Amino acid sequence: MSAPHRRPQVCVLGSAEPGSPAYALAGEAGALMARLRITVVSGCGSPATRVAAERALQAGGEVVSIIPPDAMPAADWPATVVIPCGMGDARNLLMALAGDACIVIGGRAGTISEVCLAWLHKRPLLPLVGCGGWSDALPSNPPDERKNSEILPWDSVAQLESQLRGLGLVR
């Protein structure tokens, strides 16, 4: 019997500014996923999602980047595979569905949109807590009462690894 070919995929959603604890943890999360052979899905549009992709690549991992424009980005774009979708904000649905789970870091309105779509489609959510931003409130304030998916907070890379293992995303 052969091993499965598809690697687990985890979307990185959100935003955090360089120099912040959330930004540092986003980079560490990208490197961790590469070591665990999890494909990172990132739009690379915010500093946090971009650093997660860059660190995953530096660690030898794979990154799929779903970008809003319909044109290919420059050759130095931090991704193994680029999907220019030309769909504007509808891209948020692709981001929500492209992962087996979604890591949420900080975030603003676009992140909230992606989180709600992931929730509606039953994707587990892994919000970074303790670093500020919208993701801090997610464990105690889910999108609605339906309990569509697990909300598994993390505040360290070790805890994130434990959550990913608990979801069965580490082979």
N, C-alpha and C positions, 0 to 999 in steps of 0.2 A: 504494500500500500504506500503510495507516495504522500509526502507532506503537502499541506495546503500551500498554494502559491501566493495568495493575496496576504500581504502583511496587514495587521490591524492599522487603522487610520484614526487619528485624533485631530480634531479641528482646534486651532488656537484662536479664540475670539477676544476682543477687548482692546484696551489702550492703557498705556502707562508711559510716563516720560523718562528719558534717559537720566540715570543717576538716582532714580527712586528704587526702593526695595522691590516693588512690583516688577519693574523693568529687569532688575537683576534676576529675579526668580523666573521671569519669562524666558530669559536666556538659558538658565539652568534647566528649565523644563524641556526646552528644545533639545539640549544635549542629552538629557536623560532619555527622551523618547528615541533618539538615534541609537543609544547604547542598548535599548530594549527592543530594537528592530520594529518600532512603531513608526509608520509614515506620518509626518506632520503635514497637516493641511492648513494653509495660512494665506490670507489675502495679501500679507506683507504691507498693508496700508498704514498701520500705526507703528510707532517705534517698538512697542512690545511684541506685536505679531511678527515684525520683521526680524527682531533680534532672536526670537525663538527659531525662525527659519534659518538664519545665519549660523546660529550655534549648532543646530541639527546637522547642517551641511558640513561644518567644520569637524563634527564628530563622526562623519562618514554616513550619515543618515540620508533618507529620501524626503523631499519636500514637494508637495503639490501646491501650486499657488493659483487660486481662482481670482482673477482680477477684473475690475469693472469695465475698463475700456475694451474695444474690439480689436485693438492693435497689440502686437507682441511688444513687450518691454525690452529694454536694453539687455545686452548679453550678460551683464553682471547682476541681473535680477536674482535674488537668493532663492532659487528653486531648481529642482530636478526636472519637473514637468510644469508648464504654465498653461493655464486654460483662460484665455481672454473671452469673456462671455458677452460683453456689450449689452448687458441687461440692466444697467443701473442698479437701483436698490433691490431688484428682484434677485440679484446675486446673493443676497442674504439667505435665501432659501437654499441655494446650492451649498453655501457654507454650512448651514445647519444640517443638511442631509449627507454631506460628504464624509463625515466621521462616524466611527462606531461610538464615539463620545465627544464631548466638547469641553475643553478647558476654557474657563472664563476668567479674564484678568482685568480688574478695574472696569472700564467701559463707559460708554455714553449711549446715546439714542440708537445708533446702529447696532451696538452690542445687545441692547435690550431686545431689539427686533430679532436678531439672530437667536438669542436665548429663547424667546417665546416660540419661534418656529421650531427649534430643536425640541422644546418641551412638547409641543403639539404632535411631533413625530416620534416621541418617545426615545430621544437620545439622552443618555446619562449626562448630567452636568457636573463639572468639577470646578467650582468657583474658588479662586484664591481669596482667602480671608486674612484679615489683620494688616492689610497694606493700604486700605482706603479704596475708594471707588465703589461703583455699583455692585461689583461681585461680593463685597462684604455683606450686603443685605440679603443676597439670594437664599442662603440656607434657612433663614427665618421668614422670608417673604417670597415664596415661590410664585410663578406667574399666575396660577389660580389654584383652586381647591382640588383639582382632579388627580393629583399625584401620578401624573403620566410617566414620570421617569425619576430615577434616583438623583438626589442632589448630594454630592460627596465633597464636602469642603476640604481644603488643604492649606497649610501655611508653611510647609517646607517641602523640599524635593523628596525627602524620605517619605513623607506622608503622601505625596502625589504618587510615588512609585507603589506604595501600598494600595492606594485606591485603584490604580491601573491594574495591578495584579488581582485585586478583588473582583474587578469586572471581567477577568479572564482575557485581558488584552496583551498579556505577556506570555510568550510561548517558551 
